């Protein structure tokens, strides 16, 4: 608000409404400061015991100010903000709703003389551009791929940049990648750049060779940086895979989108920012099938103890088999572990005679697996008590089995767009195979 008042003043747009706004702002700031100062003075005056420590109190608060300055300089304040918004999610949404309403955006656009380009899909500009803040610089990236040198947003000033936070075992990320790569191929000659920030969900996703294989498999031609320590993730206060941050030629985040979907809107926003930057962009929005699941399905299920807060042990069955019930899902959704298992913080490692039984609802079943101690471990699949046939098998299944030879997401079941309830049995024929998380489509 203060920035808006100052901008209106220097441009000569002073009116009674601006004066009233300024007075309201002064009162809004002055009254709390007066109460704080007066109340603090009265408190110290009536608390004589503290008088002897007044100098020490000043030193303590001076130290707090120094620490705050260091936190801001090192971007650690962003980490603190992220923790606060996580602990109190409504706080951030209330503030953002005040600052990012359509009237504020329209006023700022008039002030800076932004071109009001009309999107082809007839969405209002405020719906396409839902953010307006300076993009944080990349920080703490461990390695760059698909480029000869590291990049910075300072280097990319003058270009429209899309930052894509992703990780290669996330099925939601994998479904968005065809759209992102198509945008890059379509508009890269117009001043458009995509930067993939690969932030790992599991420890093995930190391996550069694994990320390189994923880049090749998904035909990614734009630069990708490994954010193994979550430094850039925290700088953006990000919380989701995938997450897209669209940055204009002046280095401001103008649109954010989390998860799948709204591909047409994002492409229209890209085209609009390219036009703002002076590029000549013609043609219609690219049409590509949106594979975002629309039907009810079982929830994402982590098998490690560190993130197993969405299910609980319901009972122990015969032969030591343990059955779990999933929360926030239909009551029929259960899975059970049989045989020997070692449950770690982020994974479950199969032992002798290990089995996993999952009653699910969905069209596709995915599971993140890695060979572990086995070079080429094998799992066998059955659906509703029968061997998995070719009409139900996922892309990685051959003759009812899957050879686990890489650290990645495997497609176990594919019911060809039919969202149904079934019971999947996975038999781990080789001990040592590691299982991380189920997702469904």
C-alpha positions as CSV (number, residue, x, y, z in Angstrom):
1,X,0.0,0.0,0.0
2,X,2.8,2.4,0.9
3,X,4.5,1.6,-2.5
4,X,1.3,2.4,-4.3
5,X,0.9,5.7,-2.5
6,X,4.5,6.7,-3.3
7,X,4.1,5.7,-6.9
8,X,0.9,7.7,-7.3
9,X,2.5,10.7,-5.6
10,X,5.6,10.8,-7.9
11,X,3.4,10.4,-11.0
12,X,1.3,13.4,-9.9
13,X,-1.9,11.4,-9.5
14,X,-2.8,13.0,-6.2
15,X,-6.5,13.3,-5.4
16,X,-8.7,13.3,-2.4
17,X,-9.0,9.5,-2.5
18,X,-5.2,9.2,-2.4
19,X,-4.9,11.7,0.5
20,X,-7.6,9.7,2.4
21,X,-5.7,6.5,1.6
22,X,-2.5,8.0,2.9
23,X,-4.2,9.2,6.1
24,X,-5.7,5.8,6.6
25,X,-2.3,4.2,6.1
26,X,-0.7,6.5,8.6
27,X,-3.4,5.8,11.2
28,X,-3.1,2.1,10.6
29,X,0.6,2.1,11.2
30,X,0.7,4.8,13.8
31,X,-1.9,3.6,16.2
32,X,-0.3,0.1,16.8
33,X,3.1,1.7,17.1
34,X,1.8,4.3,19.6
35,X,0.1,1.5,21.7
36,X,3.2,-0.6,21.6
37,X,5.5,2.3,22.6
38,X,3.2,3.7,25.3
39,X,2.3,0.3,26.6
40,X,6.0,-0.7,26.8
41,X,6.9,2.5,28.6
42,X,4.1,2.0,31.1
43,X,5.1,-1.6,31.7
44,X,8.7,-0.8,32.4
45,X,7.7,2.1,34.6
46,X,5.6,-0.1,36.8
47,X,8.1,-2.9,36.8
48,X,11.0,-1.4,38.7
49,X,12.8,-4.7,38.9
50,X,13.5,-4.5,35.2
51,X,15.0,-1.0,35.3
52,X,18.4,-2.4,36.3
53,X,18.3,-4.6,33.1
54,X,17.2,-2.0,30.6
55,X,20.6,-1.9,28.9
56,X,20.8,-5.7,28.7
57,X,17.3,-5.8,27.2
58,X,18.3,-3.3,24.5
59,X,21.4,-5.5,23.8
60,X,19.2,-8.6,23.4
61,X,16.8,-6.9,21.0
62,X,19.8,-5.5,19.1
63,X,21.1,-9.0,18.7
64,X,17.6,-10.1,17.5
65,X,17.8,-7.4,14.8
66,X,21.2,-8.5,13.7
67,X,20.1,-12.1,13.5
68,X,17.0,-11.0,11.5
69,X,19.3,-9.1,9.1
70,X,21.5,-12.1,8.6
71,X,18.5,-14.4,8.0
72,X,17.2,-12.0,5.3
73,X,20.7,-11.7,3.7
74,X,21.1,-15.5,3.6
75,X,17.4,-16.1,2.6
76,X,16.8,-18.2,5.8
77,X,13.9,-15.9,6.4
78,X,12.1,-17.7,3.6
79,X,12.6,-21.0,5.4
80,X,11.0,-19.5,8.5
81,X,8.1,-18.1,6.5
82,X,7.6,-21.5,4.9
83,X,7.4,-23.1,8.4
84,X,5.0,-20.4,9.6
85,X,2.7,-20.8,6.6
86,X,2.8,-24.6,7.1
87,X,1.9,-24.3,10.7
88,X,-0.7,-21.6,10.1
89,X,-1.9,-22.1,6.5
90,X,-4.8,-19.6,6.8
91,X,-2.5,-16.8,7.6
92,X,-0.8,-16.8,4.2
93,X,-4.1,-17.2,2.3
94,X,-5.7,-14.3,4.1
95,X,-2.8,-12.0,3.3
96,X,-2.6,-13.1,-0.3
97,X,-6.3,-12.6,-0.8
98,X,-6.0,-9.0,0.4
99,X,-3.0,-8.2,-1.8
100,X,-3.9,-10.1,-4.9
101,X,-7.5,-9.2,-5.5
102,X,-8.5,-8.2,-9.0
103,X,-9.0,-4.5,-8.0
104,X,-5.4,-4.2,-6.7
105,X,-4.1,-5.9,-9.8
106,X,-6.1,-3.7,-12.2
107,X,-4.9,-0.5,-10.3
108,X,-1.3,-1.6,-10.5
109,X,-1.6,-2.4,-14.2
110,X,-3.0,1.0,-14.9
111,X,-0.2,2.6,-12.9
112,X,2.6,0.8,-14.8
113,X,0.9,1.1,-18.2
114,X,0.8,-2.7,-18.7
115,X,-0.6,-3.8,-22.0
116,X,-4.0,-5.4,-21.6
117,X,-3.7,-8.2,-24.0
118,X,-6.8,-10.3,-24.3
119,X,-6.2,-14.0,-23.9
120,X,-7.5,-16.2,-26.7
121,X,-9.5,-18.3,-24.3
122,X,-11.3,-15.1,-23.0
123,X,-10.0,-15.4,-19.5
124,X,-9.4,-12.1,-17.7
125,X,-5.8,-11.1,-17.3
126,X,-6.1,-11.3,-13.5
127,X,-7.0,-15.0,-13.9
128,X,-3.9,-15.7,-16.0
129,X,-1.5,-13.6,-13.9
130,X,-2.2,-14.4,-10.3
131,X,1.1,-13.2,-8.8
132,X,3.3,-10.1,-8.8
133,X,6.6,-10.3,-6.9
134,X,10.3,-10.4,-7.7
135,X,11.5,-14.0,-8.4
136,X,14.0,-15.3,-5.9
137,X,17.4,-16.2,-7.4
138,X,18.5,-19.8,-7.8
139,X,20.6,-20.9,-4.8
140,X,22.3,-24.0,-3.6
141,X,21.9,-26.0,-6.9
142,X,24.3,-29.0,-6.9
143,X,24.6,-29.6,-10.6
144,X,23.3,-28.4,-14.0
145,X,22.4,-30.8,-16.8
146,X,21.5,-30.1,-20.5
147,X,23.7,-27.0,-20.4
148,X,27.4,-26.2,-20.5
149,X,27.2,-23.8,-17.6
150,X,25.1,-22.8,-14.7
151,X,22.4,-20.2,-15.2
152,X,20.9,-17.4,-13.0
153,X,17.8,-15.3,-13.3
154,X,20.1,-12.3,-13.7
155,X,21.5,-14.0,-16.9
156,X,18.0,-14.6,-18.1
157,X,16.7,-11.0,-17.7
158,X,14.8,-10.0,-20.8
159,X,13.4,-13.6,-21.4
160,X,10.2,-15.2,-20.2
161,X,11.1,-18.0,-17.9
162,X,9.1,-21.0,-16.6
163,X,10.5,-22.7,-13.5
164,X,9.3,-26.3,-13.2
165,X,9.9,-28.0,-9.8
166,X,9.7,-31.7,-10.4
167,X,11.1,-35.1,-9.4
168,X,11.3,-38.1,-11.7
169,X,9.3,-40.7,-9.7
170,X,6.3,-38.4,-9.3
171,X,3.5,-39.5,-11.6
172,X,1.9,-36.0,-11.4
173,X,5.2,-34.5,-12.7
174,X,5.5,-37.1,-15.4
175,X,2.1,-36.3,-16.7
176,X,2.9,-32.5,-16.9
177,X,6.3,-32.9,-18.7
178,X,4.8,-33.4,-22.3
179,X,3.1,-30.1,-22.0
180,X,6.2,-28.3,-20.6
181,X,8.5,-29.8,-23.3
182,X,6.0,-28.8,-26.0
183,X,5.8,-25.2,-24.7
184,X,9.6,-25.0,-24.8
185,X,9.9,-26.4,-28.3
186,X,7.2,-24.0,-29.5
187,X,8.3,-20.8,-28.0
188,X,12.1,-21.1,-27.4
189,X,12.9,-19.0,-30.5
190,X,10.6,-16.2,-29.2
191,X,12.6,-15.6,-26.0
192,X,11.0,-18.4,-23.8
193,X,13.2,-20.5,-21.4
194,X,12.3,-23.4,-19.2
195,X,14.4,-24.3,-16.2
196,X,13.7,-27.6,-14.6
197,X,14.5,-27.7,-10.9
198,X,14.8,-31.4,-9.9
199,X,14.1,-31.6,-6.2
200,X,14.2,-35.2,-5.0
201,X,11.5,-36.8,-2.9
202,X,13.6,-39.9,-2.2
203,X,17.3,-40.3,-1.5
204,X,18.1,-42.3,-4.6
205,X,16.7,-39.4,-6.7
206,X,19.7,-37.4,-5.8
207,X,21.9,-39.5,-8.1
208,X,22.9,-37.6,-11.2
209,X,22.9,-40.7,-13.4
210,X,19.3,-41.4,-12.5
211,X,18.2,-37.8,-13.3
212,X,20.1,-38.0,-16.6
213,X,18.2,-41.2,-17.6
214,X,14.9,-39.5,-16.7
215,X,15.8,-36.5,-18.8
216,X,16.5,-38.7,-21.7
217,X,13.4,-40.9,-21.2
218,X,11.1,-37.8,-21.1
219,X,12.8,-36.0,-24.0
220,X,13.7,-32.9,-22.0
221,X,15.9,-30.5,-24.0
222,X,15.9,-27.5,-21.7
223,X,18.3,-27.0,-18.8
224,X,17.7,-29.0,-15.6
225,X,19.4,-28.2,-12.2
226,X,19.6,-30.6,-9.3
227,X,18.3,-29.0,-6.1
228,X,19.3,-31.9,-3.8
229,X,19.5,-29.8,-0.7
230,X,16.1,-28.1,-1.3
231,X,17.8,-24.7,-1.3
232,X,15.9,-23.2,-4.3
233,X,12.8,-25.0,-3.2
234,X,12.8,-23.2,0.1
235,X,13.8,-19.9,-1.6
236,X,10.5,-20.1,-3.5
237,X,8.6,-21.3,-0.4
238,X,7.5,-24.2,-2.6
239,X,5.5,-27.2,-1.2
240,X,4.4,-29.2,-4.2
241,X,5.5,-31.5,-7.0
242,X,5.0,-30.4,-9.7
243,X,5.0,-26.6,-9.3
244,X,5.3,-24.0,-12.1
245,X,6.5,-20.4,-11.6
246,X,6.1,-18.2,-14.7
247,X,8.5,-15.2,-14.7
248,X,8.3,-12.1,-17.0
249,X,11.1,-10.4,-18.8
250,X,11.6,-8.0,-15.8
251,X,12.2,-10.9,-13.4
252,X,8.8,-10.9,-11.7
253,X,6.8,-14.0,-10.9
254,X,3.5,-13.4,-12.7
255,X,1.8,-16.8,-12.5
256,X,2.0,-19.9,-10.3
257,X,0.3,-23.2,-10.7
258,X,0.6,-26.3,-8.5
259,X,-0.2,-29.8,-9.6
260,X,-1.7,-30.9,-12.9
261,X,-4.2,-29.3,-15.3
262,X,-4.8,-25.7,-16.5
263,X,-2.4,-26.2,-19.4
264,X,-4.2,-23.9,-21.8
265,X,-4.2,-21.1,-19.2
266,X,-0.5,-21.5,-18.7
267,X,0.2,-21.4,-22.4
268,X,-1.9,-18.3,-22.8
269,X,0.0,-16.7,-20.0
270,X,3.3,-17.6,-21.6
271,X,2.2,-16.0,-24.9
272,X,0.9,-12.9,-23.1
273,X,4.3,-12.3,-21.4
274,X,6.2,-12.9,-24.6
275,X,4.0,-10.2,-26.3
276,X,4.7,-7.9,-23.4
277,X,8.4,-8.5,-23.9
278,X,8.1,-7.4,-27.6
279,X,8.0,-10.8,-29.3
280,X,5.7,-11.6,-32.2
281,X,3.6,-14.6,-31.2
282,X,0.9,-15.9,-33.5
283,X,-1.0,-19.1,-33.8
284,X,-3.5,-20.9,-31.5
285,X,-2.8,-22.6,-28.2
286,X,-1.4,-26.1,-28.6
287,X,-3.9,-28.9,-27.9
288,X,-2.6,-31.9,-26.0
289,X,-4.7,-34.4,-24.0
290,X,-5.0,-33.5,-20.3
291,X,-4.3,-36.7,-18.4
292,X,-5.2,-35.4,-15.0
293,X,-7.3,-38.0,-13.2
294,X,-11.0,-37.0,-12.8
295,X,-12.4,-40.0,-11.1
296,X,-12.3,-41.1,-7.5
297,X,-9.2,-43.2,-6.7
298,X,-7.1,-44.5,-3.9
299,X,-4.8,-42.1,-2.2
300,X,-1.0,-41.8,-2.6
301,X,0.4,-44.3,-0.1
302,X,3.9,-44.1,1.3
303,X,5.3,-47.4,2.7
304,X,8.1,-45.9,4.8
305,X,7.4,-45.1,8.5
306,X,8.5,-41.4,8.1
307,X,5.4,-40.5,6.0
308,X,3.0,-43.3,7.0
309,X,0.7,-40.9,8.8
310,X,-2.2,-41.7,6.5
311,X,-2.8,-45.3,7.4
312,X,-3.0,-47.4,10.6
313,X,-2.6,-51.1,11.4
314,X,-6.1,-52.5,11.7
315,X,-5.4,-56.1,12.6
316,X,-2.9,-59.0,12.3
317,X,-4.1,-61.8,10.0
318,X,-2.9,-65.4,9.8
319,X,0.7,-66.2,9.4
320,X,1.8,-62.8,10.8
321,X,0.3,-60.8,7.9
322,X,-0.5,-57.3,8.9
323,X,-3.4,-55.4,7.4
324,X,-3.6,-51.6,7.2
325,X,-6.6,-49.3,6.7
326,X,-6.1,-46.0,4.8
327,X,-7.5,-42.8,6.2
328,X,-9.2,-40.1,4.0
329,X,-10.2,-42.9,1.6
330,X,-13.1,-45.3,1.0
331,X,-13.3,-47.9,3.8
332,X,-12.6,-50.7,1.4
333,X,-9.1,-49.3,0.7
334,X,-6.7,-51.5,2.6
335,X,-3.3,-53.1,2.1
336,X,-1.5,-55.9,3.9
337,X,2.1,-57.0,4.3
338,X,3.0,-60.7,4.5
339,X,6.3,-62.4,5.0
340,X,9.4,-60.6,6.3
341,X,9.8,-56.8,5.9
342,X,12.1,-54.2,7.1
343,X,10.3,-50.8,7.4
344,X,12.6,-47.8,7.3
345,X,11.8,-44.1,7.4
346,X,11.3,-43.7,3.6
347,X,11.0,-47.3,2.3
348,X,9.9,-50.9,3.0
349,X,12.5,-53.5,2.1
350,X,11.3,-57.0,1.1
351,X,12.6,-60.0,3.0
352,X,11.9,-63.7,2.6
353,X,8.5,-64.6,1.2
354,X,7.5,-60.9,1.2
355,X,4.1,-60.1,-0.2
356,X,2.0,-56.9,-0.5
357,X,-1.8,-57.0,-1.0
358,X,-3.6,-53.8,-1.9
359,X,-7.3,-53.3,-2.4
360,X,-7.5,-50.2,-4.5
361,X,-9.7,-48.1,-6.7
362,X,-8.4,-46.5,-9.9
363,X,-7.5,-47.1,-13.5
364,X,-3.7,-47.3,-13.2
365,X,-1.4,-48.4,-10.3
366,X,2.2,-47.1,-10.0
367,X,4.8,-48.0,-7.5
368,X,8.2,-46.5,-6.9
369,X,10.7,-49.4,-6.6
370,X,14.5,-49.9,-6.7
371,X,16.5,-53.2,-6.9
372,X,18.2,-52.6,-3.6
373,X,20.6,-55.4,-2.9
374,X,19.5,-57.2,-6.1
375,X,20.8,-56.2,-9.5
376,X,17.7,-57.5,-11.2
377,X,15.0,-58.3,-8.7
378,X,11.7,-59.8,-9.8
379,X,8.1,-59.2,-8.6
380,X,5.0,-61.2,-9.6
381,X,1.6,-59.7,-10.0
382,X,-1.9,-61.0,-9.6
383,X,-5.3,-59.2,-9.8
384,X,-8.3,-60.5,-7.9
385,X,-6.5,-63.8,-7.3
386,X,-5.6,-64.4,-11.0
387,X,-2.3,-63.8,-12.9
388,X,-2.2,-60.4,-14.5
389,X,-3.1,-60.7,-18.2
390,X,-2.2,-58.4,-21.1
391,X,-5.5,-56.5,-20.9
392,X,-4.7,-55.4,-17.4
393,X,-0.9,-55.2,-17.3
394,X,1.0,-52.0,-17.0
395,X,3.7,-50.9,-19.4
396,X,6.5,-52.5,-17.3
397,X,4.8,-55.9,-16.9
398,X,5.9,-58.9,-19.0
399,X,4.3,-62.3,-18.5
400,X,2.8,-61.2,-15.2
401,X,6.2,-60.1,-13.8
402,X,8.4,-57.1,-13.6
403,X,12.2,-57.1,-13.5
404,X,13.3,-54.3,-11.1
405,X,16.5,-53.1,-12.7
406,X,16.3,-49.3,-12.1
407,X,15.4,-46.8,-9.4
408,X,12.2,-45.4,-10.8
409,X,8.4,-45.4,-11.0
410,X,6.9,-48.6,-12.4
411,X,3.5,-49.0,-14.0
412,X,1.9,-52.2,-12.5
413,X,-1.7,-52.0,-13.7
414,X,-3.4,-50.3,-16.6
415,X,-7.2,-50.9,-16.9
416,X,-7.5,-48.7,-20.0
417,X,-9.3,-45.7,-18.5
418,X,-11.7,-47.9,-16.5
419,X,-11.7,-46.8,-12.8
420,X,-12.6,-49.9,-10.9
421,X,-12.0,-51.7,-7.6
422,X,-9.6,-54.6,-7.5
423,X,-7.2,-56.4,-5.2
424,X,-3.6,-56.4,-6.4
425,X,-1.2,-59.0,-5.0
426,X,2.6,-58.3,-5.4
427,X,4.9,-61.2,-4.6
428,X,8.6,-60.2,-4.1
429,X,10.5,-63.2,-5.5
430,X,13.9,-61.7,-4.5
431,X,14.7,-60.3,-1.1
432,X,16.2,-56.8,-0.9
433,X,13.8,-55.0,-3.3
434,X,12.8,-51.7,-1.9
435,X,9.3,-50.2,-2.2
436,X,8.6,-46.5,-1.6
437,X,5.2,-45.2,-2.6
438,X,2.0,-46.1,-4.5
439,X,0.2,-43.6,-6.7
440,X,-2.9,-44.1,-8.8
441,X,-4.3,-42.8,-12.1
